[in-house]
């Protein structure tokens, strides 16, 4: 059976995720922006936290961890390459490593770009990937440490996962990402429909995360740097997708 995945809103626009195995009772938390909402969700569901999976070291993904560990002595997992900047880790992981949550394999992917040492966690049986600030709903993380080639490699790796993969990303930025996407991919009918649906969801107070990878591939401009339509719109026909991605990312930074 796939794990039960719950989205937990935190801070002003962050998301954490709980992944629960009913059979074993094991529950993993992905990132810890703040303790209160996460602890409340665990209590409400009667779940015992067994693992914490950290994606990267930024404060809005780790600051809630100490208070959570005071109540749940969970195993903390994070990237070996980022261990010097993360809270103390019980398990250090790298690209290609695999471990288990409730008997389900969890595959580690290096998705550096936003930061160097950023990892994603892919659960093939649950058809879910936890991407935090690498691949985001209609966007990708700003390149604080990596470069465009590094991020394009990371996004291409994520885009190669099955289309029915649920992308569990770290922020509610989708509405503003959609407004930007329309400036570089204005004739995309799938994008137009998605933007309208996002506006309705946000007006109703509903989250837009997680999202399906197939939808991201059809509408997210940061995955579509090789698309001739976007290249033509940018005046970059036939250009290296890395260069096109860099142009899109630069435009978003100035948007």
C-alpha positions as a LaTeX table, in Angstrom:
\begin{tabular}{lrrr}
\hline
Residue & $x$ (\AA) & $y$ (\AA) & $z$ (\AA) \\
\hline
Unk1 & 0.00 & 0.00 & 0.00 \\
Unk2 & 1.22 & 3.53 & $-0.70$ \\
Unk3 & 1.94 & 5.83 & 2.19 \\
Unk4 & $-0.71$ & 8.33 & 3.29 \\
Unk5 & 0.65 & 11.80 & 2.52 \\
Unk6 & $-0.57$ & 14.89 & 4.34 \\
Unk7 & 0.33 & 18.48 & 3.46 \\
Unk8 & 0.98 & 20.70 & 6.49 \\
Unk9 & 0.95 & 24.49 & 5.93 \\
Unk10 & 3.62 & 26.27 & 7.97 \\
Unk11 & 4.81 & 29.86 & 8.45 \\
Unk12 & 3.32 & 32.24 & 5.86 \\
Unk13 & 3.85 & 30.17 & 2.71 \\
Unk14 & 5.82 & 27.00 & 3.55 \\
Unk15 & 4.71 & 23.38 & 3.39 \\
Unk16 & 5.89 & 20.38 & 5.34 \\
Unk17 & 4.67 & 16.86 & 4.59 \\
Unk18 & 3.85 & 13.81 & 6.66 \\
Unk19 & 4.08 & 10.37 & 5.03 \\
Unk20 & 2.44 & 7.63 & 7.12 \\
Unk21 & 2.48 & 3.86 & 6.79 \\
Unk22 & $-0.70$ & 2.48 & 8.42 \\
Unk23 & 0.69 & $-1.06$ & 8.66 \\
Unk24 & 3.90 & $-0.32$ & 10.57 \\
Unk25 & 2.82 & 2.97 & 12.12 \\
Unk26 & 5.98 & 4.66 & 10.89 \\
Unk27 & 5.58 & 8.32 & 9.94 \\
Unk28 & 8.11 & 10.50 & 8.17 \\
Unk29 & 8.16 & 14.29 & 8.25 \\
Unk30 & 9.69 & 16.07 & 5.27 \\
Unk31 & 11.21 & 19.37 & 6.42 \\
Unk32 & 10.38 & 21.25 & 9.61 \\
Unk33 & 9.60 & 24.93 & 8.97 \\
Unk34 & 7.90 & 25.37 & 12.37 \\
Unk35 & 6.92 & 22.97 & 15.10 \\
Unk36 & 3.37 & 24.03 & 16.03 \\
Unk37 & 1.36 & 22.98 & 12.96 \\
Unk38 & 3.34 & 19.76 & 12.55 \\
Unk39 & 2.91 & 18.69 & 16.17 \\
Unk40 & $-0.78$ & 19.56 & 16.00 \\
Unk41 & $-1.25$ & 17.39 & 12.89 \\
Unk42 & 0.58 & 14.45 & 14.47 \\
Unk43 & $-1.57$ & 14.71 & 17.61 \\
Unk44 & $-4.81$ & 15.04 & 15.67 \\
Unk45 & $-4.06$ & 11.89 & 13.69 \\
Unk46 & $-2.51$ & 9.94 & 16.56 \\
Unk47 & 0.65 & 9.32 & 14.55 \\
Unk48 & 4.08 & 8.67 & 16.04 \\
Unk49 & 6.95 & 10.37 & 14.19 \\
Unk50 & 9.73 & 7.93 & 13.25 \\
Unk51 & 11.78 & 9.85 & 10.65 \\
Unk52 & 12.54 & 13.45 & 9.66 \\
Unk53 & 13.79 & 13.92 & 6.09 \\
Unk54 & 15.55 & 17.24 & 5.54 \\
Unk55 & 15.97 & 18.56 & 2.00 \\
Unk56 & 18.35 & 21.47 & 2.59 \\
Unk57 & 19.69 & 23.75 & 5.28 \\
Unk58 & 17.64 & 26.95 & 4.86 \\
Unk59 & 16.08 & 28.13 & 8.10 \\
Unk60 & 12.51 & 27.88 & 6.84 \\
Unk61 & 12.97 & 24.14 & 6.36 \\
Unk62 & 14.75 & 23.24 & 9.62 \\
Unk63 & 13.94 & 25.74 & 12.39 \\
Unk64 & 11.06 & 23.73 & 13.83 \\
Unk65 & 13.15 & 20.60 & 14.29 \\
Unk66 & 14.42 & 21.03 & 17.87 \\
Unk67 & 10.92 & 21.43 & 19.33 \\
Unk68 & 9.66 & 18.47 & 17.30 \\
Unk69 & 12.48 & 16.21 & 18.47 \\
Unk70 & 11.72 & 17.13 & 22.08 \\
Unk71 & 8.42 & 15.27 & 21.69 \\
Unk72 & 9.37 & 12.64 & 19.10 \\
Unk73 & 12.89 & 11.12 & 19.12 \\
Unk74 & 12.83 & 10.52 & 15.38 \\
Unk75 & 15.72 & 9.56 & 13.13 \\
Unk76 & 16.94 & 12.66 & 11.26 \\
Unk77 & 18.03 & 12.10 & 7.66 \\
Unk78 & 19.79 & 14.61 & 5.42 \\
Unk79 & 22.40 & 15.11 & 2.76 \\
Unk80 & 25.99 & 14.20 & 3.56 \\
Unk81 & 27.08 & 17.11 & 1.35 \\
Unk82 & 25.04 & 19.52 & 3.48 \\
Unk83 & 25.69 & 17.93 & 6.88 \\
Unk84 & 27.94 & 20.76 & 8.04 \\
Unk85 & 25.01 & 23.19 & 7.72 \\
Unk86 & 22.11 & 20.97 & 8.74 \\
Unk87 & 20.99 & 20.10 & 12.27 \\
Unk88 & 22.74 & 16.98 & 13.61 \\
Unk89 & 21.95 & 14.00 & 11.39 \\
Unk90 & 21.42 & 10.39 & 12.41 \\
Unk91 & 21.69 & 9.26 & 8.79 \\
Unk92 & 23.65 & 10.98 & 6.02 \\
Unk93 & 22.59 & 10.24 & 2.45 \\
Unk94 & 23.76 & 10.97 & $-1.08$ \\
Unk95 & 22.59 & 10.61 & $-4.68$ \\
Unk96 & 21.47 & 7.04 & $-5.37$ \\
Unk97 & 21.14 & 5.99 & $-1.73$ \\
Unk98 & 18.01 & 4.16 & $-0.67$ \\
Unk99 & 16.36 & 3.51 & 2.70 \\
Unk100 & 12.88 & 2.53 & 3.84 \\
Unk101 & 9.86 & 4.11 & 5.48 \\
Unk102 & 7.33 & 1.48 & 6.57 \\
Unk103 & 8.77 & $-1.03$ & 4.14 \\
Unk104 & 8.59 & 1.36 & 1.18 \\
Unk105 & 11.85 & 2.32 & $-0.55$ \\
Unk106 & 12.87 & 5.97 & $-0.45$ \\
Unk107 & 15.33 & 6.98 & $-3.16$ \\
Unk108 & 17.65 & 9.94 & $-2.67$ \\
Unk109 & 18.19 & 12.37 & $-5.55$ \\
Unk110 & 20.77 & 15.15 & $-5.63$ \\
Unk111 & 18.87 & 18.19 & $-6.93$ \\
Unk112 & 21.46 & 20.89 & $-6.26$ \\
Unk113 & 20.92 & 24.34 & $-7.73$ \\
Unk114 & 18.87 & 26.31 & $-5.21$ \\
Unk115 & 21.56 & 25.23 & $-2.77$ \\
Unk116 & 24.51 & 22.89 & $-3.23$ \\
Unk117 & 23.64 & 19.68 & $-1.40$ \\
Unk118 & 19.85 & 20.01 & $-1.82$ \\
Unk119 & 18.25 & 16.56 & $-2.05$ \\
Unk120 & 14.83 & 15.25 & $-3.05$ \\
Unk121 & 13.21 & 12.05 & $-1.78$ \\
Unk122 & 11.41 & 9.84 & $-4.30$ \\
Unk123 & 8.92 & 7.18 & $-3.15$ \\
Unk124 & 8.15 & 5.09 & $-6.25$ \\
Unk125 & 5.44 & 2.94 & $-4.65$ \\
Unk126 & 3.59 & 6.01 & $-3.40$ \\
Unk127 & 4.19 & 7.84 & $-6.70$ \\
Unk128 & 5.51 & 10.90 & $-4.86$ \\
Unk129 & 8.64 & 13.02 & $-4.80$ \\
Unk130 & 9.47 & 15.58 & $-2.13$ \\
Unk131 & 11.30 & 18.36 & $-3.93$ \\
Unk132 & 11.18 & 21.33 & $-1.51$ \\
Unk133 & 12.82 & 24.29 & $-3.31$ \\
Unk134 & 14.15 & 22.50 & $-6.40$ \\
Unk135 & 11.15 & 21.74 & $-8.64$ \\
Unk136 & 8.20 & 23.78 & $-7.39$ \\
Unk137 & 4.61 & 24.16 & $-8.57$ \\
Unk138 & 4.98 & 26.19 & $-11.80$ \\
Unk139 & 8.46 & 27.22 & $-10.74$ \\
Unk140 & 11.85 & 26.34 & $-9.33$ \\
Unk141 & 13.99 & 27.71 & $-6.54$ \\
Unk142 & 16.18 & 30.75 & $-7.01$ \\
Unk143 & 19.82 & 29.87 & $-7.70$ \\
Unk144 & 21.38 & 30.95 & $-4.43$ \\
Unk145 & 24.41 & 28.66 & $-4.67$ \\
Unk146 & 24.29 & 26.55 & $-7.84$ \\
Unk147 & 24.31 & 27.65 & $-11.47$ \\
Unk148 & 21.89 & 27.25 & $-14.35$ \\
Unk149 & 23.54 & 24.10 & $-15.71$ \\
Unk150 & 23.39 & 22.44 & $-12.31$ \\
Unk151 & 19.73 & 23.31 & $-11.79$ \\
Unk152 & 18.76 & 22.27 & $-15.32$ \\
Unk153 & 20.40 & 18.89 & $-14.69$ \\
Unk154 & 18.46 & 18.54 & $-11.43$ \\
Unk155 & 15.14 & 19.53 & $-13.01$ \\
Unk156 & 15.72 & 17.19 & $-15.96$ \\
Unk157 & 16.34 & 14.35 & $-13.52$ \\
Unk158 & 13.03 & 15.07 & $-11.79$ \\
Unk159 & 11.20 & 15.45 & $-15.11$ \\
Unk160 & 12.30 & 11.93 & $-16.03$ \\
Unk161 & 10.20 & 10.43 & $-13.23$ \\
Unk162 & 6.81 & 8.91 & $-14.17$ \\
Unk163 & 4.14 & 11.41 & $-15.17$ \\
Unk164 & 1.82 & 10.28 & $-12.37$ \\
Unk165 & 4.36 & 11.32 & $-9.71$ \\
Unk166 & 2.97 & 13.74 & $-7.12$ \\
Unk167 & 5.36 & 16.68 & $-6.72$ \\
Unk168 & 5.39 & 17.74 & $-3.06$ \\
Unk169 & 7.18 & 21.08 & $-3.08$ \\
Unk170 & 7.97 & 23.49 & $-0.31$ \\
Unk171 & 6.09 & 26.75 & $-0.86$ \\
Unk172 & 2.79 & 28.31 & $-1.87$ \\
Unk173 & 4.25 & 30.42 & $-4.68$ \\
Unk174 & 2.09 & 28.99 & $-7.44$ \\
Unk175 & $-0.11$ & 31.99 & $-8.15$ \\
Unk176 & 2.81 & 34.38 & $-8.67$ \\
Unk177 & 4.68 & 31.67 & $-10.58$ \\
Unk178 & 1.68 & 31.36 & $-12.88$ \\
Unk179 & 1.63 & 35.08 & $-13.60$ \\
Unk180 & 5.28 & 34.89 & $-14.56$ \\
Unk181 & 4.87 & 31.73 & $-16.63$ \\
Unk182 & 2.31 & 33.53 & $-18.81$ \\
Unk183 & 4.98 & 36.08 & $-19.79$ \\
Unk184 & 7.25 & 33.44 & $-21.35$ \\
Unk185 & 4.68 & 30.88 & $-22.53$ \\
Unk186 & 1.59 & 33.01 & $-23.33$ \\
Unk187 & 0.01 & 30.73 & $-25.93$ \\
Unk188 & 0.05 & 27.59 & $-23.77$ \\
Unk189 & $-3.61$ & 26.57 & $-23.37$ \\
Unk190 & $-2.79$ & 24.12 & $-20.58$ \\
Unk191 & $-1.06$ & 26.92 & $-18.72$ \\
Unk192 & $-3.98$ & 29.31 & $-19.20$ \\
Unk193 & $-6.37$ & 26.73 & $-17.78$ \\
Unk194 & $-4.07$ & 25.99 & $-14.87$ \\
Unk195 & $-3.66$ & 29.66 & $-13.99$ \\
Unk196 & $-7.43$ & 30.07 & $-13.88$ \\
Unk197 & $-7.78$ & 27.02 & $-11.63$ \\
Unk198 & $-5.00$ & 28.29 & $-9.34$ \\
Unk199 & $-6.69$ & 31.68 & $-8.99$ \\
Unk200 & $-9.91$ & 29.95 & $-7.96$ \\
Unk201 & $-8.13$ & 27.66 & $-5.50$ \\
Unk202 & $-6.36$ & 30.56 & $-3.82$ \\
Unk203 & $-9.57$ & 32.61 & $-3.71$ \\
Unk204 & $-11.15$ & 29.66 & $-1.89$ \\
Unk205 & $-8.17$ & 29.38 & 0.46 \\
Unk206 & $-7.11$ & 25.99 & $-0.93$ \\
Unk207 & $-3.46$ & 24.95 & $-1.38$ \\
Unk208 & $-2.05$ & 24.41 & $-4.87$ \\
Unk209 & 0.61 & 21.96 & $-3.65$ \\
Unk210 & 1.16 & 19.07 & $-4.32$ \\
Unk211 & 0.86 & 18.93 & $-8.11$ \\
Unk212 & 1.20 & 16.20 & $-10.72$ \\
Unk213 & 4.47 & 15.94 & $-12.61$ \\
Unk214 & 2.58 & 15.59 & $-15.91$ \\
Unk215 & 0.98 & 18.97 & $-15.27$ \\
Unk216 & 4.34 & 20.52 & $-14.41$ \\
Unk217 & 5.86 & 19.20 & $-17.64$ \\
Unk218 & 2.97 & 20.70 & $-19.62$ \\
Unk219 & 2.93 & 24.11 & $-17.92$ \\
Unk220 & 6.06 & 24.85 & $-15.86$ \\
Unk221 & 8.38 & 27.01 & $-17.99$ \\
Unk222 & 11.43 & 25.92 & $-16.01$ \\
Unk223 & 10.90 & 22.36 & $-17.29$ \\
Unk224 & 10.21 & 23.57 & $-20.83$ \\
Unk225 & 13.46 & 25.32 & $-21.77$ \\
Unk226 & 13.83 & 22.89 & $-24.67$ \\
Unk227 & 10.36 & 23.67 & $-26.04$ \\
Unk228 & 10.51 & 25.41 & $-29.45$ \\
Unk229 & 7.50 & 27.59 & $-28.64$ \\
Unk230 & 9.15 & 29.11 & $-25.58$ \\
Unk231 & 12.48 & 29.41 & $-27.38$ \\
Unk232 & 10.80 & 31.30 & $-30.23$ \\
Unk233 & 8.96 & 33.60 & $-27.83$ \\
Unk234 & 12.29 & 34.43 & $-26.17$ \\
Unk235 & 14.10 & 34.88 & $-29.50$ \\
Unk236 & 16.32 & 31.92 & $-28.70$ \\
Unk237 & 15.35 & 29.38 & $-31.38$ \\
Unk238 & 17.59 & 26.33 & $-31.31$ \\
Unk239 & 19.54 & 27.53 & $-28.29$ \\
Unk240 & 21.01 & 25.20 & $-25.69$ \\
Unk241 & 18.25 & 24.50 & $-23.12$ \\
Unk242 & 20.69 & 25.51 & $-20.36$ \\
Unk243 & 20.96 & 28.98 & $-21.89$ \\
Unk244 & 17.19 & 29.18 & $-22.29$ \\
Unk245 & 16.68 & 28.06 & $-18.69$ \\
Unk246 & 19.18 & 30.71 & $-17.52$ \\
Unk247 & 17.23 & 33.37 & $-19.44$ \\
Unk248 & 13.92 & 32.24 & $-17.91$ \\
Unk249 & 15.41 & 32.14 & $-14.42$ \\
Unk250 & 16.91 & 35.60 & $-14.86$ \\
Unk251 & 13.58 & 36.99 & $-16.02$ \\
Unk252 & 11.84 & 35.44 & $-13.02$ \\
Unk253 & 14.40 & 36.98 & $-10.67$ \\
Unk254 & 13.53 & 40.40 & $-12.10$ \\
Unk255 & 9.77 & 39.78 & $-12.33$ \\
\hline
\end{tabular}
